[in-house]
Amino acid sequence: MNEEFTGSAPRNPARWRARAWPTPRVGAGLAEATRTAARDRAASVADVIARVDAWQAALAGTFLVALAVRGRHVLLAGGPLNDGGMFATMSHDIQRAGYALPEFTTYNGADIPFAYPPFALYLAALVEATTPLSMVDVYWLLPLAGALLAVLAFYFLARTIFEGRLVPLVATLGFALVPRAFEWLIMGGGATRGLGLAAALGAVAAFRYASQHRDRRWLGVTTMLAAVTLLSHMEATVFLAAGIALSALERRDRWTLVAWAAAALGATAVTAPWWGLVLARHGLDPYLASTDHGGTLLATGETPTWIWLRLIDPVFTSEPFFSFVGALGALGALLALAHGRWLLPAWWAILIVTHMRGFATFAVVPTALLAGYLVVEAGLPAAREAMRRAASPALGRWRVGLVAAGVLAVMFYAAVEPNRGEAKYLRPVSDADLAAMEWISARTPEDARFLVIPRRDWFADREGEWFPLLAERMSLGTPQGTEWVEGEFGHRVSLHHRARRCALDDAGCLEAIASTVSFTHVYLPANCCRPLRESLRDDPRYVARYLGQATVFERVVPAADLAEEARAEE
């Protein structure tokens, strides 16, 4: 390779070379010293490797896999995934209230009671106030931390359920890779779900350890983690209550039953300032309203057929190809029952009964534990038998290793693949929509009433949920948060469905909505609704105010018609 020399050449090249290189005697000594240092370093590395056993390396590798899978989706997005706009608004409300608990949230102007468990909301508010991160950045990165803590807590729980280290390791690897264990935790709204699940898993693990060792200190840890769970997520509290109750009934000794009662009373007392204030302000109305929309089986009037369908269909693990963990977990439940180990199958069944909306995120915990149990108790003996029957031990090991590597490769690809299954929801609000919402915030009247045309179901409508925060305008069809308001959630969901049907229709579809709902503007998200956009551009009742990948139209009608529509809406 030719290199250009840009400095000044030495006046005497011979003398320069003599100074630059040592004499042969010195050079030999330096070479020997270098070889000795290299041998010492190699010996040191060998000593370190010898001290790290295979189990520790496998455990570290499992946590690195969990980090890689979750980080791939979060860090490459550049913003909060899917939802979280309402929670970000609530964290702002906390800051504006001087960190006192607000009575209502300002989100979407819907008079939503501030009854949601506030721990993660306060944490986000504090992080935003004490770091360079914006609130949007906090709800981008904080969910990743909660999702990773859930993996760590899962492993500790597995160690308290199974003897030895192999089943917990295999189960944690499955939990690290199964999509349902992280997809809804790393979303913006996962700031509450992830912390709630991690605290619940830690509380059950701490309770089991305390009861196994009669350790009051770990009972105190149980109480505090249970309090954090209650202050983070309502469904995680049900998950926790079921896990601790079943663990206590599994042992059925006096110390454990007393510890169970003490932990429950302690967590209730620690959280009393929050739930006492909420009950004093709003009573039970917000919680009774929420049970009508994704609550328990009894609250929604569903039949036991729903339970049966969930028990025989393991696809709720959200694995986009073959449901390895789901299938192994279902078979593991049968094996556990055959061995008289009823705890995990019972936990799974209880979660199916009590979680009509989000049961799958929590049910994946016993599913992954049962999958690990099946692999170790049945899969490893089968693998040993296959190796024994092979023509040679090396060939047997090669075949078994190839099958295991193939399964893990498919599972890893399924976990990081962004376009299949529920992973397609793991998207941030696009740059084009962010620009349009910024324009709306600056250039439209503050009392504007927007009808946002959605492209997806309401739970995955990221433009609709973030619109009230980023555009600072009311979105009439956004249902998030209204489950806490009696009668409002169903109305919002119905309007959301009607608006979604208009995406491929014409202006007449919107006018049908206008006969019952008064709106002043229409927002079409980026790369959406081409037939509707073309129809609105040619309709004299609508004027384009912002034309880009996203579009804003103002509805222009006589004042008398607006007054008549308002009366009809009332």
C-alpha positions as CSV (number, residue, x, y, z in Angstrom):
1,M,0.0,0.0,0.0
2,N,1.4,3.4,-1.0
3,E,1.2,6.1,1.7
4,E,1.9,9.8,1.3
5,F,4.4,11.2,3.8
6,T,3.3,14.7,4.8
7,G,5.9,15.6,7.4
8,S,9.5,16.8,7.0
9,A,12.1,14.1,6.2
10,P,15.0,13.6,8.6
11,R,18.3,15.2,7.5
12,N,20.3,12.0,8.1
13,P,18.1,8.9,7.4
14,A,20.8,6.4,8.7
15,R,21.0,8.2,12.1
16,W,17.2,8.4,12.2
17,R,16.8,4.6,11.7
18,A,19.5,4.0,14.3
19,R,17.6,6.0,16.9
20,A,14.2,4.6,16.0
21,W,15.1,0.9,16.5
22,P,16.8,-0.7,19.5
23,T,20.1,-2.6,19.2
24,P,19.8,-6.4,18.5
25,R,20.4,-7.2,22.2
26,V,17.7,-4.8,23.4
27,G,15.3,-6.0,20.7
28,A,15.8,-9.6,21.8
29,G,15.1,-8.7,25.4
30,L,12.0,-6.7,24.4
31,A,10.6,-9.6,22.4
32,E,11.1,-12.1,25.2
33,A,9.4,-9.6,27.6
34,T,6.5,-9.3,25.2
35,R,6.1,-13.1,24.9
36,T,6.2,-13.5,28.7
37,A,3.5,-10.8,29.2
38,A,1.4,-12.5,26.5
39,R,1.7,-15.8,28.3
40,D,0.7,-14.2,31.6
41,R,-2.3,-12.6,30.0
42,A,-3.4,-15.9,28.5
43,A,-3.0,-17.6,31.9
44,S,-5.1,-14.9,33.5
45,V,-7.8,-15.2,30.9
46,A,-7.8,-19.0,31.4
47,D,-8.1,-18.6,35.1
48,V,-11.1,-16.3,34.6
49,I,-12.7,-18.8,32.2
50,A,-12.1,-21.6,34.6
51,R,-13.8,-19.7,37.4
52,V,-16.9,-19.0,35.3
53,D,-18.9,-22.2,35.0
54,A,-21.2,-23.0,32.1
55,W,-24.4,-22.2,34.0
56,Q,-23.2,-18.6,34.8
57,A,-22.3,-18.1,31.2
58,A,-25.7,-19.5,30.0
59,L,-27.5,-17.3,32.5
60,A,-25.6,-14.2,31.4
61,G,-26.3,-15.1,27.8
62,T,-30.0,-15.5,28.5
63,F,-30.2,-11.9,29.9
64,L,-28.2,-10.6,27.0
65,V,-30.8,-12.3,24.6
66,A,-33.6,-10.6,26.5
67,L,-31.8,-7.2,26.2
68,A,-31.1,-7.7,22.5
69,V,-34.7,-8.7,21.7
70,R,-36.3,-5.8,23.6
71,G,-33.7,-3.3,22.7
72,R,-34.0,-4.0,19.0
73,H,-37.6,-2.9,19.0
74,V,-37.3,0.1,21.3
75,L,-33.9,1.7,20.5
76,L,-34.4,1.5,16.7
77,A,-37.8,3.2,16.9
78,G,-36.6,6.6,18.0
79,G,-39.8,7.3,20.0
80,P,-42.5,5.7,22.1
81,L,-44.0,2.6,20.6
82,N,-47.7,2.6,19.9
83,D,-49.5,4.0,23.0
84,G,-48.6,6.1,26.1
85,G,-49.9,9.5,25.2
86,M,-52.5,9.5,28.0
87,F,-49.9,8.5,30.6
88,A,-47.5,11.2,29.4
89,T,-50.3,13.7,29.8
90,M,-51.0,12.4,33.3
91,S,-47.3,12.8,34.2
92,H,-47.5,16.4,33.0
93,D,-50.6,16.9,35.2
94,I,-48.6,15.6,38.2
95,Q,-45.9,18.2,37.6
96,R,-48.4,21.0,37.1
97,A,-50.1,20.0,40.4
98,G,-46.8,20.3,42.3
99,Y,-46.6,16.5,42.6
100,A,-49.8,16.3,44.5
101,L,-52.4,13.8,43.1
102,P,-54.6,15.6,40.6
103,E,-58.4,15.0,40.8
104,F,-58.8,14.7,37.0
105,T,-56.5,14.4,34.1
106,T,-56.5,17.0,31.3
107,Y,-56.1,14.3,28.7
108,N,-58.4,15.0,25.7
109,G,-60.7,17.2,27.7
110,A,-62.7,14.2,28.8
111,D,-62.9,14.9,32.5
112,I,-61.3,11.5,33.2
113,P,-60.9,10.8,37.0
114,F,-57.2,10.5,38.0
115,A,-57.9,7.1,39.5
116,Y,-55.2,5.1,37.6
117,P,-52.4,3.7,39.8
118,P,-49.8,6.5,39.8
119,F,-46.4,5.0,40.7
120,A,-45.0,4.9,37.1
121,L,-46.6,8.2,36.3
122,Y,-44.8,9.9,39.2
123,L,-41.6,8.1,38.3
124,A,-41.8,9.4,34.7
125,A,-42.5,12.9,36.0
126,L,-39.5,12.8,38.2
127,V,-37.2,11.4,35.5
128,E,-38.3,14.1,33.1
129,A,-37.8,16.8,35.7
130,T,-34.3,15.7,36.7
131,T,-32.8,14.6,33.4
132,P,-32.3,16.1,29.9
133,L,-35.0,13.7,28.6
134,S,-38.3,15.1,27.4
135,M,-41.6,13.4,28.5
136,V,-41.9,11.8,25.1
137,D,-38.3,10.4,25.5
138,V,-39.1,9.1,29.0
139,Y,-42.1,7.1,27.7
140,W,-39.8,5.8,24.9
141,L,-37.1,4.4,27.2
142,L,-38.7,3.8,30.6
143,P,-40.8,0.8,29.4
144,L,-37.6,-0.9,28.3
145,A,-36.3,-0.8,31.8
146,G,-39.5,-2.2,33.2
147,A,-39.5,-5.1,30.6
148,L,-35.9,-6.0,31.5
149,L,-36.7,-5.9,35.3
150,A,-39.5,-8.3,34.6
151,V,-37.1,-10.9,33.1
152,L,-34.9,-10.7,36.2
153,A,-37.8,-11.0,38.5
154,F,-39.1,-14.0,36.5
155,Y,-35.9,-15.8,37.0
156,F,-35.9,-15.3,40.7
157,L,-39.5,-16.5,40.8
158,A,-38.5,-19.6,38.9
159,R,-35.8,-20.4,41.4
160,T,-38.3,-20.5,44.2
161,I,-40.7,-22.8,42.3
162,F,-38.3,-25.4,41.0
163,E,-35.4,-27.2,42.6
164,G,-32.0,-26.9,40.9
165,R,-31.0,-24.3,38.3
166,L,-31.8,-25.9,34.9
167,V,-35.6,-25.5,34.8
168,P,-35.4,-21.8,35.8
169,L,-32.7,-21.2,33.2
170,V,-34.7,-22.8,30.4
171,A,-37.9,-21.1,31.4
172,T,-36.2,-17.7,31.6
173,L,-34.8,-18.2,28.1
174,G,-38.4,-19.0,26.9
175,F,-39.7,-15.9,28.7
176,A,-36.9,-13.8,27.1
177,L,-37.9,-14.9,23.6
178,V,-41.7,-15.2,23.7
179,P,-43.2,-12.0,22.1
180,R,-46.2,-11.7,24.5
181,A,-43.7,-11.4,27.4
182,F,-42.5,-8.0,26.1
183,E,-44.5,-6.6,23.3
184,W,-47.1,-4.8,25.4
185,L,-44.4,-4.0,28.1
186,I,-42.1,-2.0,25.8
187,M,-44.8,0.2,24.4
188,G,-45.2,3.7,25.8
189,G,-48.1,2.5,28.0
190,G,-45.8,-0.3,29.1
191,A,-44.3,2.0,31.6
192,T,-47.1,1.0,33.9
193,R,-47.5,-2.5,32.7
194,G,-43.8,-3.4,32.8
195,L,-43.2,-2.0,36.3
196,G,-46.4,-3.6,37.6
197,L,-45.4,-7.1,36.2
198,A,-41.8,-6.8,37.5
199,A,-43.0,-5.8,41.0
200,A,-45.6,-8.5,41.0
201,L,-43.1,-11.2,40.0
202,G,-40.7,-10.0,42.6
203,A,-43.3,-9.9,45.3
204,V,-44.4,-13.5,44.6
205,A,-40.8,-14.7,44.5
206,A,-40.0,-12.8,47.8
207,F,-43.1,-14.3,49.4
208,R,-42.2,-17.8,48.4
209,Y,-38.6,-17.4,49.7
210,A,-39.8,-15.9,52.9
211,S,-42.2,-18.8,53.5
212,Q,-39.6,-21.4,52.6
213,H,-37.0,-19.9,55.0
214,R,-39.3,-18.3,57.6
215,D,-37.6,-15.0,56.9
216,R,-39.4,-11.9,58.1
217,R,-37.1,-9.6,56.2
218,W,-38.2,-11.1,52.9
219,L,-41.8,-10.8,54.1
220,G,-41.1,-7.1,54.4
221,V,-39.7,-7.1,50.8
222,T,-42.9,-8.8,49.7
223,T,-45.0,-6.1,51.3
224,M,-43.2,-3.3,49.7
225,L,-43.2,-4.9,46.2
226,A,-46.9,-5.7,46.6
227,A,-47.5,-2.1,47.3
228,V,-45.5,-1.0,44.2
229,T,-47.6,-3.5,42.2
230,L,-50.9,-2.0,43.5
231,L,-49.6,1.5,42.8
232,S,-48.5,0.5,39.2
233,H,-51.2,-1.6,37.5
234,M,-54.6,-3.0,38.5
235,E,-54.3,-6.2,36.5
236,A,-50.8,-6.9,37.8
237,T,-52.4,-6.7,41.3
238,V,-54.8,-9.5,40.4
239,F,-52.0,-11.5,39.0
240,L,-50.0,-11.0,42.2
241,A,-52.9,-11.8,44.5
242,A,-53.5,-15.1,42.6
243,G,-49.8,-16.0,42.8
244,I,-49.4,-15.4,46.5
245,A,-52.7,-17.1,47.4
246,L,-51.8,-20.2,45.5
247,S,-48.3,-20.2,47.0
248,A,-49.8,-20.0,50.5
249,L,-52.3,-22.8,49.8
250,E,-49.5,-24.9,48.3
251,R,-47.6,-24.9,51.7
252,R,-50.7,-24.7,54.0
253,D,-48.7,-24.2,57.2
254,R,-49.5,-21.6,59.8
255,W,-46.5,-19.4,59.3
256,T,-47.2,-19.0,55.6
257,L,-50.9,-18.3,56.1
258,V,-50.1,-15.6,58.7
259,A,-47.4,-14.2,56.4
260,W,-50.0,-14.1,53.6
261,A,-52.4,-12.1,55.7
262,A,-49.6,-9.8,57.0
263,A,-48.3,-9.0,53.5
264,A,-51.8,-8.2,52.2
265,L,-52.6,-6.0,55.2
266,G,-49.2,-4.3,55.0
267,A,-49.5,-3.5,51.2
268,T,-53.1,-2.2,51.8
269,A,-51.8,0.1,54.6
270,V,-48.9,1.4,52.6
271,T,-51.1,2.3,49.6
272,A,-53.9,3.7,51.7
273,P,-53.0,7.4,51.2
274,W,-53.6,6.9,47.4
275,W,-56.7,4.7,47.3
276,G,-58.2,6.5,50.2
277,L,-57.9,9.9,48.4
278,V,-59.3,8.4,45.2
279,L,-62.3,6.8,47.0
280,A,-63.0,10.1,48.8
281,R,-63.0,12.0,45.5
282,H,-64.7,9.6,43.1
283,G,-66.0,6.6,45.1
284,L,-66.0,3.3,43.4
285,D,-67.6,4.6,40.2
286,P,-64.4,4.7,38.0
287,Y,-63.5,1.1,38.9
288,L,-67.0,-0.2,38.4
289,A,-67.1,1.6,35.1
290,S,-63.8,0.0,34.0
291,T,-65.0,-3.6,34.7
292,D,-67.6,-3.2,32.0
293,H,-64.8,-2.9,29.4
294,G,-62.2,-5.6,29.8
295,G,-62.8,-6.7,33.3
296,T,-63.6,-10.1,34.7
297,L,-65.6,-12.9,33.1
298,L,-68.5,-12.3,35.4
299,A,-68.5,-8.5,34.8
300,T,-68.8,-8.9,31.0
301,G,-71.3,-11.7,31.1
302,E,-69.2,-14.1,28.9
303,T,-69.9,-17.8,28.9
304,P,-67.5,-20.5,30.1
305,T,-67.0,-21.3,26.4
306,W,-64.5,-18.5,26.3
307,I,-62.4,-20.2,29.0
308,W,-62.5,-23.5,27.1
309,L,-61.3,-21.8,23.9
310,R,-58.4,-20.1,25.7
311,L,-57.3,-23.4,27.3
312,I,-57.2,-25.3,24.1
313,D,-55.7,-22.5,22.0
314,P,-52.1,-21.7,23.0
315,V,-51.6,-19.0,20.4
316,F,-51.9,-16.1,22.9
317,T,-48.1,-16.2,23.3
318,S,-48.1,-14.0,20.1
319,E,-45.4,-16.2,18.4
320,P,-45.8,-15.3,14.8
321,F,-44.7,-18.7,13.4
322,F,-45.1,-21.8,15.4
323,S,-46.1,-21.3,19.0
324,F,-43.2,-23.2,20.6
325,V,-43.6,-21.8,24.1
326,G,-47.4,-21.9,24.0
327,A,-47.5,-25.6,22.9
328,L,-44.7,-26.6,25.3
329,G,-46.5,-24.8,28.1
330,A,-49.8,-26.5,27.4
331,L,-48.1,-29.9,27.4
332,G,-46.1,-28.9,30.5
333,A,-49.4,-28.2,32.3
334,L,-50.5,-31.7,31.7
335,L,-47.2,-33.1,32.8
336,A,-47.3,-31.0,36.0
337,L,-50.8,-32.2,36.8
338,A,-49.7,-35.8,36.3
339,H,-46.8,-35.2,38.7
340,G,-49.2,-33.6,41.3
341,R,-47.8,-30.0,40.7
342,W,-51.0,-28.0,40.4
343,L,-49.7,-24.5,41.2
344,L,-48.8,-23.3,37.8
345,P,-51.8,-24.8,35.9
346,A,-54.1,-23.3,38.5
347,W,-52.4,-19.9,38.2
348,W,-52.8,-20.1,34.4
349,A,-56.5,-21.0,34.7
350,I,-57.2,-18.2,37.2
351,L,-55.6,-15.6,35.0
352,I,-57.8,-16.8,32.0
353,V,-60.9,-16.3,34.1
354,T,-60.0,-12.9,35.6
355,H,-58.3,-11.2,32.6
356,M,-60.6,-10.7,29.7
357,R,-58.5,-8.0,28.1
358,G,-54.9,-8.4,29.2
359,F,-54.8,-11.9,30.5
360,A,-52.3,-13.1,27.9
361,T,-49.5,-10.8,29.1
362,F,-49.7,-12.3,32.6
363,A,-50.6,-15.8,31.6
364,V,-47.4,-16.1,29.7
365,V,-45.6,-16.3,33.0
366,P,-46.9,-19.7,34.1
367,T,-46.9,-20.7,30.4
368,A,-43.1,-20.1,30.1
369,L,-42.5,-21.8,33.5
370,L,-44.4,-24.9,32.4
371,A,-42.6,-24.9,29.1
372,G,-39.2,-25.0,30.9
373,Y,-40.5,-27.8,33.1
374,L,-41.5,-29.9,30.1
375,V,-38.2,-29.4,28.3
376,V,-36.2,-30.5,31.3
377,E,-38.4,-33.3,32.6
378,A,-39.4,-34.8,29.3
379,G,-37.3,-33.2,26.5
380,L,-33.9,-33.9,28.0
381,P,-34.6,-37.6,28.7
382,A,-35.8,-37.9,25.1
383,A,-32.7,-36.2,23.8
384,R,-30.5,-38.5,25.8
385,E,-32.4,-41.5,24.4
386,A,-31.9,-40.2,20.8
387,M,-28.2,-39.8,21.4
388,R,-28.0,-43.3,22.8
389,R,-29.6,-44.8,19.7
390,A,-27.4,-42.9,17.3
391,A,-24.7,-44.7,15.4
392,S,-22.1,-42.8,17.4
393,P,-22.2,-40.4,20.4
394,A,-20.8,-37.6,18.3
395,L,-23.5,-38.1,15.7
396,G,-26.2,-38.1,18.4
397,R,-25.0,-34.9,19.9
398,W,-24.8,-33.3,16.5
399,R,-28.4,-34.2,15.7
400,V,-29.8,-33.0,19.0
401,G,-27.7,-29.9,18.9
402,L,-28.9,-29.1,15.4
403,V,-32.6,-29.5,16.4
404,A,-32.1,-27.3,19.5
405,A,-30.2,-24.6,17.6
406,G,-32.9,-24.6,14.9
407,V,-35.7,-24.1,17.4
408,L,-33.8,-21.3,19.2
409,A,-33.0,-19.6,15.9
410,V,-36.7,-19.6,14.8
411,M,-37.7,-18.3,18.2
412,F,-35.1,-15.5,18.1
413,Y,-36.1,-14.5,14.6
414,A,-39.8,-14.5,15.6
415,A,-38.9,-12.3,18.6
416,V,-37.1,-9.6,16.6
417,E,-39.1,-9.8,13.4
418,P,-41.0,-6.5,13.2
419,N,-43.8,-7.1,10.7
420,R,-45.6,-10.2,11.9
421,G,-48.1,-10.9,14.7
422,E,-48.5,-8.1,17.3
423,A,-45.0,-6.8,16.6
424,K,-46.6,-4.8,13.8
425,Y,-48.0,-2.5,16.5
426,L,-44.5,-1.7,17.7
427,R,-44.2,1.6,15.8
428,P,-43.8,5.2,16.9
429,V,-45.8,8.1,15.5
430,S,-44.3,8.9,12.2
431,D,-42.3,12.1,11.5
432,A,-45.0,13.2,9.1
433,D,-47.7,12.9,11.7
434,L,-45.5,14.7,14.3
435,A,-45.0,17.6,11.9
436,A,-48.7,17.8,11.2
437,M,-49.7,17.7,14.9
438,E,-47.2,20.4,15.6
439,W,-48.8,22.5,12.9
440,I,-52.3,21.8,14.4
441,S,-51.1,23.0,17.8
442,A,-49.9,26.3,16.4
443,R,-52.4,27.1,13.7
444,T,-55.8,25.8,14.7
445,P,-58.3,27.2,17.2
446,E,-57.9,25.9,20.7
447,D,-61.6,24.8,20.8
448,A,-61.3,22.8,17.6
449,R,-62.9,19.4,17.7
450,F,-61.1,16.8,15.6
451,L,-62.3,13.6,14.1
452,V,-59.1,11.5,13.7
453,I,-59.6,8.9,11.0
454,P,-57.9,5.7,12.3
455,R,-56.2,2.9,10.4
456,R,-56.2,0.3,13.2
457,D,-58.3,-0.8,16.1
458,W,-58.4,1.6,19.0
459,F,-55.9,-0.2,21.1
460,A,-53.3,0.1,18.3
461,D,-54.3,3.6,17.1
462,R,-51.1,5.4,17.9
463,E,-52.0,8.6,16.0
464,G,-55.3,8.8,17.8
465,E,-53.9,8.3,21.3
466,W,-50.9,10.7,20.9
467,F,-53.0,13.3,19.1
468,P,-54.5,15.0,22.2
469,L,-51.0,15.5,23.7
470,L,-49.0,16.4,20.6
471,A,-51.6,18.4,18.8
472,E,-53.1,19.8,22.0
473,R,-56.6,19.4,20.6
474,M,-59.6,17.2,21.3
475,S,-59.9,13.9,19.5
476,L,-63.5,12.9,19.6
477,G,-63.0,9.2,18.8
478,T,-60.1,8.4,21.1
479,P,-61.4,6.0,23.8
480,Q,-58.2,5.8,26.0
481,G,-59.0,6.6,29.6
482,T,-62.8,6.9,29.1
483,E,-63.2,3.4,30.6
484,W,-63.1,5.2,33.9
485,V,-66.1,7.3,32.9
486,E,-69.6,5.6,33.1
487,G,-71.1,5.2,29.6
488,E,-68.4,7.0,27.7
489,F,-66.0,4.2,26.6
490,G,-68.6,2.4,24.5
491,H,-69.6,5.6,22.8
492,R,-66.0,6.5,22.0
493,V,-65.2,3.0,20.7
494,S,-68.3,3.1,18.5
495,L,-67.3,6.4,17.0
496,H,-63.8,5.1,16.5
497,H,-65.2,2.1,14.5
498,R,-67.4,4.4,12.4
499,A,-64.5,6.8,11.6
500,R,-62.3,3.8,10.7
501,R,-64.9,2.6,8.1
502,C,-64.8,6.1,6.5
503,A,-61.1,5.7,5.6
504,L,-61.9,4.0,2.4
505,D,-65.2,5.8,1.8
506,D,-66.1,9.3,0.7
507,A,-67.2,12.6,2.4
508,G,-70.8,11.2,2.7
509,C,-69.5,8.8,5.3
510,L,-68.3,11.7,7.5
511,E,-71.5,13.6,7.0
512,A,-73.4,10.6,8.4
513,I,-71.2,10.9,11.5
514,A,-71.7,14.6,11.6
515,S,-75.4,14.1,12.0
516,T,-74.8,12.8,15.6
517,V,-71.3,14.1,16.5
518,S,-70.3,17.7,16.0
519,F,-66.7,18.1,14.7
520,T,-64.9,21.1,13.2
521,H,-61.8,19.4,11.6
522,V,-60.8,16.0,10.2
523,Y,-57.3,14.6,10.6
524,L,-56.1,11.9,8.1
525,P,-52.8,10.3,9.3
526,A,-49.8,9.9,7.0
527,N,-50.2,7.4,4.2
528,C,-53.8,6.8,5.0
529,C,-57.2,7.1,3.6
530,R,-56.5,8.0,0.0
531,P,-60.2,7.7,-1.2
532,L,-61.5,9.8,1.6
533,R,-58.7,12.4,1.0
534,E,-59.6,12.8,-2.7
535,S,-63.3,13.0,-1.9
536,L,-62.8,15.7,0.7
537,R,-60.6,17.8,-1.6
538,D,-63.5,18.0,-4.1
539,D,-66.3,18.5,-1.5
540,P,-67.3,22.2,-0.8
541,R,-68.1,21.4,2.8
542,Y,-64.4,20.7,3.6
543,V,-61.4,23.0,3.1
544,A,-57.8,21.6,3.1
545,R,-55.8,23.5,5.7
546,Y,-52.7,21.2,5.8
547,L,-51.6,19.1,2.9
548,G,-48.7,16.7,3.3
549,Q,-48.4,13.0,3.9
550,A,-50.8,13.7,6.7
551,T,-53.8,16.0,6.0
552,V,-56.0,18.4,7.9
553,F,-59.4,19.4,6.6
554,E,-61.7,22.0,8.2
555,R,-65.4,21.3,7.9
556,V,-67.1,24.5,6.7
557,V,-70.9,24.6,7.2
558,P,-73.3,27.4,8.1
559,A,-73.5,28.4,11.8
560,A,-77.2,27.4,11.9
561,D,-76.3,23.8,10.8
562,L,-73.5,23.6,13.5
563,A,-76.0,24.7,16.2
564,E,-78.5,22.1,15.0
565,E,-75.8,19.4,15.1
566,A,-74.9,20.4,18.6
567,R,-78.5,20.0,19.7
568,A,-78.7,16.6,18.1
569,E,-75.5,15.5,19.8
570,E,-77.0,16.5,23.2
